[in-house]
């Protein structure tokens, strides 16, 4: 199954199948950041912020300046009412932005 297949499964209402498929692929490629980010997004979309944060933190460890991951972490921490963590991620986001300029 490809990432696009997983995305289609999720969009078609098969969230559990999509998430399980993503985990299966992750076993084969545990450092595939795109796969980890997708899993984090899917968890976030179903409101499972604990797992969404966990996946985004894993992606952040692989690339600390990935703006998408940092932004998602700040958002998810806010949604989870973890305001101190969200503020930290805001600062990391600004730092990541300054690396681009």
N, C-alpha and C positions, 0 to 999 in steps of 0.2 A: 504494500500500500504506500502511496506517495503522500507528500504533504498536502497536495491539492485534493487527493481523495479524502484525506482526514478532514480538511476544511469543508468539503462538500457534505460529508457525513454529519458534521456538526451543524451546518446550515440547514440541513434537511431534518433536523430534530433528533438525530441519533447521537446526542451528546456523550452518553456513556460509551458507546462503541468508538466514537472518535477519540475520547480520552484514553480508553484502553489500548487502542491502536497506536496512539502516540507513545504510550508507556512501553509497548512492545518494541517499537522502533528505537526508543531511547536505550533499551537494553543492549542493542547492537551498536549504537553510537552515543555513548553517554556524555560526550562533550559537544554534541551538535547543538550549537547555540540557537539556530533557527527552530529546531524541534522543541527545545526547552522554552523558548519565547512563545511558541504557539501553544504549548501546554499551559503556560502561565496565563495567556489570554483566554483560553477556553475556561479555565478554572474561574477566572475573574468574571467572565460573562455569565456563569451559572451561579455567581455569588459565593463561591467557595474561596474567600479571601485568604484563609490560612494557607491553602495549597498554592494559590496564585502567588502569594508573597514568597513562599518557599522556592517555587520555580524561578521567579524573577531574581531572587537572591543568588540562586545557582548560576543564572545567566550573567549576573553582575560580577560574580567571581571570575567568570571566563573573560569578560570584557567590561572593566569598570567604567569605561567612557562611552558605552553604548547608550545614546540619549533616549532611545525608546524604552529600554529597560529601566533606566533611572527615573524617567517620567512615570512609567507604570508603577514602579515601587512607591514613589511619592503618593500617587493617587490611591493605590491599594492600602497604604498605611493610613491615609486620611480616612478612607472608607471604614477601616477597622478601628478608628478612633485612636490610633497610635501617632499622636501629633508630634511628639519629639522625634520619632523615626522619620516621619514625613518631612519635617524641617531639615533633618540631616540630608535626606535625599534631594531636597530643593537646592541645598548648597552644592551637592555633588553635580546636580544638573547644570547649575550655573558654571561650575568648573569645567564640565564637559563641553559646554557651549563655547567657553573661552578658548578651548583647544582648537576649535574649528577656524576661528578668526585669524 
